[in-house]
Amino acid sequence: MMVVRRWYLFVSATIGLQGFTWSFIWLLYGVFVTSGQLIETTALQLAALIVCLPLWLGHWWWAERLADRYPDERASGIRQLYLYGHLTAFLLPLIGSVTDLLSVLLRLLVNRPPADPMAQFWYGTIASCTLGVLFTYHGLVARNDARLVFLPDASAFLRRLYLFVAAGVGLIVYAGGAVGLIQVLGASSVSSLSRLVDASVGTIVGLGVWVGHWMLLQQLFVGADEIEQQSVLRRVYLYLVIVIASMVAVTNATIILTSLFRQALGLPVFGQLIDGLAPVIVATLIALYHGHILQTDATLVSEAPRQAGIRRVAWYLVAAVGQLAMVAGLGGLLSVLIRSLAGAGVVSDLREPLAWFSAMIIVGIVVWGWCWRRVQQMAALGGEIGLLERSSLTRRIYLFGFLFVASLTILIALMYILFRLISIALGQTFAGDLVADLAQAIAYSLIAGGVLATHSLALRTDNRLREAAERARQAQKRAVIFAEEALAQQIMTALQQQFPELKLAIARQEPGTDDVQQLATADMIVGAWRPSDDLSQLTRSPAYKLLVPLADQNWMWIGVEPATETDISRQLVQAVRQFLAGEPLRPQRGLSAGVVLGGVIAVLLIILLLSGTLIFLFSLFVF
């Protein structure tokens, strides 16, 4: 009932507020700019204003009365969605209107007016004042709510999401203005004052929006609020900014290097150096600052598992982009060299791709080498941190993804080489240069072989370190087997085969045998038990108990399938492996018919997909 009432109140208030806001803005704009000449438009805006203003005020007054009476209403997620949603809806056009207002004022000051200065001035003034008042009011209400009541996780997330979105928008506006400002100031020719004014206004407005919201985020983070400090959204924002800024810097660095190579090869160069250098400077500074924030955060709070996952995705994503650029550049450069040696093209026609591919190689090597060195350092760490890095899903996807592509490339290259040789042996005439044709396929296979060797070595190193860590962990643990004599021997044999370093012993369970000390010093007790067994010694032991329940006289276990001695040993081996790895214990079950059928269908789909991919890529080797 309360949820339905909240949705009704805030949806109705939203319709009224947005209708009132924009009808009021365009009504005043029409009065001051067109002098009310558009009668129908003026009448429509006035009618909307008369209807929407009471609609908003009535429902908002009702919502405020409920919030004053019931604290849950003030802390509800629907109310916070209304507040922060309107803050976002007002902020975006407010940035544009303030930018228009400052731009027209500065342009008039330097005698560089826009096409319609009065229209731009009045719109900027009316929209800035109206949106500014409403934005400030809703901001004060949101801050008052956070002060009066404790915001639950959903409401705190909405506040955090708004702050990061607003900071991101401000950062984008600031970066665009800063790039334009550097380009104007660094241009060798006389630049337009209008362009200088627009770039300066964008820089100032964007910087104000970004700094204002970023300072609020920093205050929340250093305020000893554990929820804010462990926020995944903060890491997503920081790494997303770093990744985007890095991509911008890398792309423009590639363009700059290409221009330099074009100039060295005697090709015409379009544009000025500062046009590509300005984005590199701004993006690099932004990436360095947010990287510094990440380092500062790490000194204040430890990294949560989900935050570590975001970090890995960012690093491996940039590494993948760098490696793709490097491999594509190498492949393209080899193609150019082979074509030039074979006389397949005029040298002047090859200078353009030569410039681009050379730039891609340099930038790709720098980016991939830097990121790869970083992730390898993390993977080479000892202890739990290194183990998590080496066994992370992101690293596995990155390594096996490139292994798959490299293997597929080698397969296609070998198929093409054999295809050409067999077709010639059967009497088919080849019109092109056979040496150049085969050399290109060989070159691609060599590049893929290098990728295959690099990632295979990384995987072997990961496996070696993981096995060493597992053996060390096994050597530190002591397990006692609690079961009947024959079953205990079988369990012990299975555990010794899978965990050779694990210290094992058998609790005899015989009258007069003192197993108290043995069980008390164990790290885990594994085995099978019946309700008729004496469990007094087990209950006194502080060790973890990994036991399979067995049926007994008048005792039947519901939901547990009957198990043979071999099944019990296999389940216990699986449980011990999960226990040593720190994973939750899950039983090992056989594959159902549905799973088998789904696997067969998936294999068939993969075969069809690979067949189409092979046919497409195979055709790329043909000149």
Secondary structure, 3 states (H helix, E strand, C coil): CHHHHHHHHHHHHHHHHHHHHHHHHHHHHHHHHCCCCCHHHHHHHHHHHHHHHHHHHHHHHHHHHHHHHCHHHHHCHHHHHHHHHHHHHHHHHHHHHHHHHHHHHHHHHCCCCCCCHHHHHHHHHHHHHHHHHHHHHHHHHHHHHHHHCCCCHHHHHHHHHHHHHHHHHHHHHHHHHHHHHHHHHHCCCCCCHHHHHHHHHHHHHHHHHHHHHHHHHHHHHCCCCHHHHCCHHHHHHHHHHHHHHHHHHHHHHHHHHHHHHHHHCCCCCCCCHHHHHHHHHHHHHHHHHHHHHHHHHHHHCCCCHHHHHHHHHHHHHHHHHHHHHHHHHHHHHHHHHHHHHHCCCCHHHHHHHHHHHHHHHHHHHHHHHHHHHHHHHHHCCCHHHHHHHHCCHHHHHHHHHHHHHHHHHHHHHHHHHHHHHHHHHCCCCCCCCHHHHHHHHHHHHHHHHHHHHHHHHHHHHHHHHHHHHHHHHHHCCEEEEECCHHHHHHHHHHHHHHCCCCEEEEECCCCCCCCHHHHHCCCEEEEEECCCCCCHHHHHCCCEEEEEECCECCECCCCCCCCCHHHHHHHHHHHHHHHHHCCCCCCCCCCCHHHHHHHHHHHHHHHHHHHHHHHHHHHHCCC
